[in-house]
Amino acid sequence: MSGSVPPVLVVGAGVSGLTCAVSMQEAGYLTRIVTSARPAQTTSMMAAAVWTIPGTNPRSRSFEWALASRSVFEQLTRDPASGVSPLVQRELETTQPFRPLGWEGRFPWIRTLEANEVPPGYSGGWRIEGFLIDPTFYLPWLQARFERGGGTIEVGQLGSLDEARGQVVVNCSGLGARELCADQDLVPVRGQIVAVRAEGIREGISYEGNPERIRYVYPRRNEVILGGTREAGNDSPLPDPRTTERILRDCQTLVPELEKAVLVESRVGIRPGRPAVRLERDRLADGRLLIHNYGHGGQGFLLSWGCADEVVRLIQAAD
Ligand SMILES: Cc1cc2nc3c(=O)[nH]c(=O)nc-3n(C[C@H](O)[C@H](O)[C@H](O)COP(=O)(O)OP(=O)(O)OC[C@H]3O[C@@H](n4cnc5c(N)ncnc54)[C@H](O)[C@@H]3O)c2cc1C
């Protein structure tokens, strides 16, 4: 790395901003973050945050980003402080007849379920060896890694990306890009989850086929996360008690061990929904390099390291 690499300013301290900041810093760039919300107040902190089947096919960029992230999460399972742990889960389907994805045989971490692994009411599904990324440990861990490397986080709201003080600016502002980039393709997608205490649940299980009745159960170290909702166009930050009841009922039907679960709290996060992630090079009004990395919808953790690698490559290519 030459001594003349430009200082980088990352906008945003959710999983996208923190991961990009760490990656830029470790690639040799002097990197700072400016963010309107601290990591604990971001959408990222509210996520269920599992690595599971990427919602795209193996030939797409997103799939490549997800695989790149997978290798990093695999390494991070060796560091308990990171909050990343292996998670085996069954992802269920109701489509009749059940249709395999067609590419399961190419990867050792996914296979279709045997009939005796499919609960009543579902037509089939997949067994996935993925990862659970507990954001309550993971975001502070990423922040500490960045700060140990000399990075700083400034809290402040930008009115425009042109105000950002860096020779290179990386825009990881999530839903904030609606205003910062006047991006009409971004929509809030509300997600409500319920944290409970429950014994004896070791594996995850999920059904996301019907956006009205999403259900998932993911056992974390200190709590079990039950989900969920995917409400496009809704950005209400307050938990709805009727939704909490519905989630508890649906998840108890799926996992009877939850009948003795003790409610901890309900949480809401607003996903930055977009038809596709925006990861591309751009220019600020004065000609400085700007890289956009936002619009990850329900997959911000899944894609985080792969996207950050690509941000680094785009900046290096412009050096
Ligand atoms: C219930 C739920 C479950 C989920 N489950 C999963 C899952 O299992 N797996 C998965 O991969 N993903 C999951 N997600 C999605 C994931 O949480 C998001 O994709 C991810 O958090 C997006 O991260 P981000 O860093 O891009 O945005 P955010 O976390 O929203 O961060 C945006 C940052 O930009 C800053 N910002 C915005 N505007 C400005 C401005 N004008 N000036 C300065 N700073 C600004 C904000 O303060 C914030 O720091 C889930 C989400 C929810 C809500």
The ligand as a Gaussian input file, in Angstrom:
#p B3LYP/6-31G(d) Opt

LIG

0 1
 C      -36.584000      -8.055000      12.491000
 C      -35.408000      -8.078000      11.548000
 C      -34.764000      -9.290000      11.282000
 C      -33.667000      -9.326000      10.425000
 N      -33.038000     -10.514000      10.221000
 C      -31.947000     -10.561000       9.423000
 C      -31.250000     -11.792000       9.231000
 O      -31.620000     -12.831000       9.790000
 N      -30.138000     -11.781000       8.436000
 C      -29.690000     -10.643000       7.813000
 O      -28.683000     -10.693000       7.102000
 N      -30.347000      -9.466000       7.965000
 C      -31.463000      -9.399000       8.746000
 N      -32.148000      -8.228000       8.890000
 C      -31.798000      -7.094000       8.028000
 C      -30.649000      -6.291000       8.575000
 O      -30.926000      -5.888000       9.894000
 C      -30.432000      -5.056000       7.681000
 O      -30.251000      -5.439000       6.334000
 C      -29.194000      -4.318000       8.150000
 O      -29.315000      -3.995000       9.508000
 C      -28.931000      -3.059000       7.341000
 O      -27.768000      -2.514000       7.878000
 P      -27.212000      -1.108000       7.441000
 O      -25.947000      -0.902000       8.187000
 O      -27.177000      -1.026000       5.956000
 O      -28.342000      -0.071000       7.923000
 P      -28.688000       0.442000       9.401000
 O      -28.431000      -0.579000      10.429000
 O      -30.062000       1.012000       9.299000
 O      -27.667000       1.628000       9.628000
 C      -27.758000       2.839000       8.893000
 C      -26.783000       3.816000       9.501000
 O      -26.766000       5.011000       8.726000
 C      -26.854000       6.138000       9.604000
 N      -27.442000       7.265000       8.887000
 C      -28.597000       7.295000       8.172000
 N      -28.804000       8.529000       7.664000
 C      -27.756000       9.290000       8.055000
 C      -27.385000      10.667000       7.864000
 N      -28.153000      11.503000       7.154000
 N      -26.226000      11.125000       8.433000
 C      -25.441000      10.297000       9.178000
 N      -25.747000       8.991000       9.388000
 C      -26.876000       8.504000       8.831000
 C      -27.737000       5.628000      10.744000
 O      -27.588000       6.438000      11.907000
 C      -27.135000       4.234000      10.928000
 O      -25.969000       4.299000      11.706000
 C      -33.223000      -8.140000       9.773000
 C      -33.858000      -6.935000      10.063000
 C      -34.930000      -6.901000      10.934000
 C      -35.589000      -5.578000      11.249000

